[in-house]
């Protein structure tokens, strides 16, 4: 449903990543945990504990995935946050 509401979401995220670090959906079409974290952030949920509850994983997993994502950005983190929140 999220991708129906924001059809350009994945392309927008990938445009912010280094070319070699772009995210490709699996054949099933399900978003990766990374994309789900970004999607929840877009929806205004920023608390790692709440995101972990919603995604049924540990807070440490959320922290680690966010850290890895920051390292994969081709643009400054603040610009990425602005782009995601403004979509």
C-alpha positions in Angstrom: 0.0 0.0 0.0 2.8 2.4 0.8 4.3 2.1 -2.7 0.9 2.7 -4.2 0.7 6.0 -2.3 4.4 6.9 -2.9 5.2 5.2 -6.3 8.5 7.1 -6.7 9.7 6.2 -3.2 12.3 3.6 -4.1 13.6 5.6 -7.0 13.9 8.7 -4.8 15.8 6.7 -2.2 18.1 5.2 -4.8 18.8 8.6 -6.3 20.3 9.6 -2.9 22.5 6.5 -2.6 25.9 5.9 -4.2 25.3 4.0 -7.5 26.9 0.8 -6.2 24.8 0.9 -3.0 21.3 1.2 -4.6 18.5 -1.0 -3.2 16.9 -3.5 -5.5 13.6 -5.2 -4.6 13.4 -8.9 -4.5 11.2 -10.7 -6.9 8.4 -10.8 -4.3 8.2 -7.0 -4.4 8.5 -6.8 -0.7 10.5 -3.8 0.6 13.7 -4.5 2.5 14.0 -3.7 6.2 16.0 -0.6 5.2 13.3 0.7 3.0 10.7 0.0 5.7 12.7 2.0 8.2 12.9 4.9 5.7 9.2 4.6 4.9 8.3 4.7 8.6 10.6 7.8 9.0 8.7 9.4 6.1 5.5 8.7 7.9 6.9 10.6 11.0 7.9 7.6 13.1 11.5 8.3 14.1 11.8 6.5 17.4 14.1 3.4 17.1 12.1 1.5 19.7 8.8 2.1 18.0 10.2 1.1 14.6 11.7 -2.0 16.1 8.3 -3.0 17.5 6.5 -2.4 14.2 9.1 -4.3 12.2 9.5 -7.1 14.8 13.2 -6.8 15.2 15.7 -5.5 17.8 16.5 -1.8 18.4 20.1 -2.7 17.7 19.1 -3.9 14.2 17.4 -0.6 13.5 20.4 1.4 14.8 22.8 -0.7 12.7 20.7 -0.4 9.5 20.4 3.4 9.9 24.2 3.6 10.4 24.8 1.6 7.3 22.4 3.7 5.3 24.2 6.9 6.4 27.4 5.5 5.0 25.8 4.6 1.7 24.4 8.1 1.0 25.8 10.1 -1.9 24.4 13.3 -0.4 24.6 14.9 3.1 22.4 13.2 5.6 20.4 16.4 6.3 19.6 16.7 2.6 18.4 13.1 2.5 16.1 13.7 5.5 14.7 16.8 3.8 14.1 14.9 0.5 12.4 11.9 2.2 10.2 14.1 4.4 9.2 16.3 1.4 8.2 13.6 -1.0 
